[in-house]
Amino acid sequence: MALPDLERRGDPGGVILAGRDGAEKSDIGQLSAHQGRHFSSAERFTEAERNGTPMPAVPRGKVLLAIGDAAEVTDTLYPWMRLMEAGYECVVAAPEVRSYQLVLHERPPGWHITRESPGYLFDADMAFKDIKPEEYAGLLISGGRAPEYIRYDQHLLAVVRWMVAHGRPVGSVCHGIEVLATAGVIQGKHVTCVPKCQFDAEVCGATYIAAPVVVDGLLVTARGARDGWLWMREFLKLLEQVEREQVGAAGQVVAAAGSRA
């Protein structure tokens, strides 16, 4: 079969080849460029607009997603995508701005523990030290092994405490409970997590519940990667609840001001 004649077009992101039928075709160097994660979710909105699937002109709000090296792939990518699907800008935060190695955890037949395999590289948008928590509608802590060490980052712990103190939805999945436990925000709360972290939750004053997802106030915790759909469903409900309450409170302020005029 003869290949179609191609015409080169200039493009800031690389050379685009267009066939006579008008369909654009990428050169070999661009065939897998879309697999890279080198731009923020705000830029994903722009990309969606270019491709005919417009996102909100102004995101509904910004949500932080905390990761580090060895964050679990599904625990990270699913909330990142789901938040954008719902119209939120998901800002990925980590100890520093660089690429992080995500991992996959699976339990091989005959094993009592999971085996770790490398996953995608994933870029952080912001360092923990540069976060201004008042700019964000909520916070999620990814799972995997990353929480074992990011729980010692004092900047992240300060953000977690601020979010809880100011009534912003906060969520964790799998080992992410270790960050919340270290921040001291789960005392008296009902939570879930991967079973091996039950001790971490209980020793820090929480009541562990063996369930896929547990919601306690504005805190939503999930057991593991396969529970992500339930986790995000409940987290989005909390974001919308807080949004409605803020709109209602603003309306009451306006009404009160009008009655005094």
N, C-alpha and C positions, 0 to 999 in steps of 0.2 A: 504494500500500500504506500502510495506516495505521501510524503509529509506535506502539510499545507505550507504555502509561502508565508514567511513571517516578516513583519515590519517592526523595526525597533522604535520604541518610544522612550523618551527620557522620563525618569521618575526619581524623586528624592530618595526613595527607599531601595533603589536598584533599577536594573534595566528590565522593562516589561516588554514581552514579545506579544504582538497581536496578530492573529491570523486574518485572512481575508474575510472570514465570516464575522469579524468584529470581536470574537472572544479573546480575552487576554490570556497569554500563556507566559509563565515565568521561565527564566533561564535556569540552568542547573543549579547555580549558586543560591537561587531563591526558593527552590522547591521545598525546603524544610525550614525556611526562615520563620514561618508562623509558629513553629514549635518552641521558639525561644520565648522567654518571659522577661523581656527587657524594658517593659514600660508599665506604667501604673494603670489601675482600673479606670481612672479618669480618661486616659488615652484609649482604653478599650471602648469607652463610650463613643469617642470620636471615630474609631475604627468601625464600630457597628453602624454609625450614621453613614459612613462612606459606602458600606455594603448593603444599604437599604433596609436595615433593621434598627431604626432610630431608638436611642435611649432617651431618658429625660434630659432636656436642655440643662437643667440644674438638678444634680443628684438629690435624693430625698434627705441625705445626710451622709456623714462619714463614719465608718466603723473600723476600729483597729483590729488587726489580726496579728497576734504575737507568735513568732516562730524563732527557730535557731537551727543550727546544723542538726540533722537527724530528726527533724520534725516529720511526722508521718504524712505520706503523700495524700491519702484520701482525707485525713483530718484537716489538711491545709487547702487542697484544691477545691474540695466540695463547698466549704463555706465561702471561699473567695469568689467562686462562680455564682453561687446561689444569691449572695448579697447583691452582686451586680445585676443579676436577673431581676431582682426585686427593686432595682433603681437606686441602690446605695453605692457610694464609693467605698471600696475596701482598701484601706491603707495597710500595707504589710510592714510591720515593725520588727526589728531584730537588734541584737547588740550593736551592730554597725551596718552601714549601707554597703552591701556586697551580695554576691551570689551564695546561696546556701544549699547544701546537699540534703534533699529530702530522702526518706527511706521508706521501704515497704516491709511490714511485719507480717509474717505468715507462720503458722505452726505446722511443720512437716509431720507426716504420719509417724507415730511412735515417739514424738518429742513431747515433753511436758511444758516447754517454753517456746516462745516464738523465735524464728530465725530472721535476721535483718538482711535486706538486700538494698543496694542503692537504687534510688528513684530519680526523679527529675532534679535539675538545678533550678532554683527559684530565687528571684531577686527581691531584696528588701527595698522598700521605698524610703524608709526612715529609720534612724537609730533611736533606741529607747530614750536616750538622753535629750532628744530634740522634740519629744512629744509634748504638745500642749493639750492636756486632756479635755479642757473645756470646749475644744473644737469638735469633739466626737460624740456620736449618739450612743455608742456602745463599744464593748471590748470582747474579743474572743481569744482564748488561749488554745493553740493547736496541741495535738498529742505527739506521741513518739517519744524519743529519748531527750529531745530538746529541753523539755521542762526541768530535767534533772539539773541542768546548769543555768538556764536563764532565770530560775527561781532565786538565784543569788544576785541578780542585777538589781541594785537599789533603785535605779530609775524606773524600771518596770514595776517594782513593788509599789512605788509611790503612785504610779498611774493607776494600778489596780485599786489601791485604797481610796484614791480620789473618786474614781468611778463609782465605787460602792457608796461612799459617803454622800455623793451628789445625785443618787437615784438614777444611775444609768444602767441599762441591762448589761450583765456580764455573764459570759459562758465559758465552759471548759469541756474538753473531751479527753477521754483516756487518761494519760499521765498529766494532762494540763491541770488537774486538781492540785498537783504539787506546788504550782505557782500561787494558786489561791490560798492554799494551806500556809505557805511561807509568809504570805502577805497578811495573814491573820484575819481573813474576812469570812471564814466559814464556821466560826464558833456559833453553836446553836442552830445551825442550818441543816437541812436534810439534803444530801447530795448522793450522786453516784459517780462511778469512775471505773476504770479497768480494775478487776478484783484484786490484783496484786498491790494496788495503791489504797486499799481499804484502811490499812494501818495509818497511812499518812493523813487520811481524812479524819479518822477517829481520834488520833493522838492530838490533833489540833482543834478538837471540840465539836466536830460535826457528827451527825448520825448518818451512817452509810446505809443506803437502800439498794438492794440488788435488783435494779431495774434498768431498762435501756436509757431512759431519760427521767430526770427529776427536776421539777420547777419549784423553787421556794422563793417567793417574792420576786425580785428582779434577777435572781440567780438561776441559771439553767445549766445543768451538768449532764454529760452524756457518757455512756459506758465505753464505746469504742467506735471504730471507723464505720462499721455497718449500721450504726445508729445515727449517722449524720443527718439523714432526712428528717427524723423525728426531732433531733437537736435543733436544726435550723428552722423547722416549722414553729417550734415553741419560742425560739429566740426572736424570730420575725414578729410573732404576736406581741412580745414584750416591747419591741421597738415601736410598733404601731400603737400600743397602749400608752406609752410615755408620750408619743407624738400627739395623740388625741388629748391627753391631759394638759400638755403644754398649750395647745391651741385653745382649749377650754379656759385655762387660767388667763391667757392673754385676752380672750373675749370678755372675761369678767372685769379685768382691769380697764378695758376700753369702756365698758358699760358704766362702771363706777365713776370714771372720769367724766362721762357724758352727763350723768345724773347730778354731778357737782357743778357743772357749767351753768 
